């Protein structure tokens, strides 16, 4: 076991973001002193955040004891007292309003950890269908969109760079989001692959691209349909593959006929000839791969964006080939869900049945409205773990108003976040080197299961995320369902169906591959897990639920004289992960303040020279931040990061309109205006 007075290297993963890079944690005298890349691990190209792990662990701002708010002031209490208060409150809320008055919400740092299953288990036993997570805002739209084409489940396609002849980087900036991926793309280009970048910003890869498409935010689906128009119209698709494996090709061909490059130019700002050039380059390169960012999720038709992209991949014969786009089904582990207790159609997100079905949880996006209006039923309590919705949910004013209205708000986190400040009870959490966890890399394109070893004991009263649910469950009377006393017991239970043991994972720090990454066209042996057994270009599932069964573009013509710019929020920045890490001085030095990027042409007209404070206003609100004038952004677009308390991007965003399938808001299509302060 880890302890003091020891010097050793611990094989772990970095969890400063969801990439889970393999790291060597050097411990001296019980303290983490250095982080290095783990050479045995296939994902090991570390970004700057990894070096800040000790700063996070030993931050003086870290809260290490449970606290309750009394008369507006925080008081330290024991875990026992904290859980007793929560138990009593939850029992009362259930009695007065019903169990569904509780919403549980887990954030990105818990993704892939046992905490998610434990929280969902707790929800079922309490009787609420309202288990929610960061999937309500990130990643799931892609998994659903791709999944609807090739599976009954979330199944995101991964880019494959080996031997590829063409890379399309779509709404994604690897320089900030994934430096290892950027290196792979540049290496592919050096081997002769073409590079196409689709982004309203001139990201670093755009400067070395064969084609840079400055697409109008929110019109990506239309662009993809325009590409399909050219590819199908010019016979550039893989006819043999289409004939054997596709459902609805004729309907698709008919559907895209109206999206000629000339029509697409009017919708997307992309010249018709460029649309043709893009389509021909992508279709003629065999194999070709597409890497898409979360930007495409954050549109009012984000699921259809991903449907359209998976259709492009399929009709060009690039599905599950090395150098094209591959998929991997995660290794089977035991589910912690308790089935048959809660009715999903009573969930707060019942209006999003495909999200509920594919993600196996409900969406949190309607929660703020439900708390404020009491409709469709009262929501009186939330337990939020590792998430900061006061900053990260759309329409922050509404989110804040909702959180303040709750009878009980419990927040478990490392620091006193903007959301934690609104809480009644604060529960201190462990940082990832203070706990073990298992990661499956299937959704990252690698069929690999690996164990992150615990390097340290958590300080003072900080506890592992999964333990909170087990202990609260025991207090609530569900002890039979939470028999695990430590992480090893829980992980052994979870691993049972996988055929992999904890001991094997401990002996293989670089992970255990569970299928051959080089295996192509798995559907030829395994079939496809769609209702028809084919790639569903026409989706009967979407049709059954009343959605457009073909990849369909929804227009959002929301620009006006008053709000002439489209604002994109949420662009990644390598120093931070969402709203986290701005309190780490080493990282804050890299990006000291929030900025808005504006093109010189509109900046000149508005008298903005760069470096001054400007007011950024949308129909929802206004924030003040520094202007950066740069040619690296389309003149009609402004860009800001999310996660800054000083200039909260979500003061400007709205929860409506939203994607009808995923519930995701249009974070990339907010209309706004900008002016110099004082004008
Ligand atoms: S923060 Fe950086 S080093 Fe850590 S997992 Fe993410 S990409 Fe890897």
Boltz pocket constraint, residues with backbone or C-beta under 6 A from the ligand:
constraints:
  - pocket:
      binder: B
      contacts: [[A, 14], [A, 15], [A, 16], [A, 17], [A, 18], [A, 19], [A, 20], [A, 21], [A, 45], [A, 46], [A, 47], [A, 48], [A, 49], [A, 50], [A, 177], [A, 178], [A, 179]]
      max_distance: 6.0
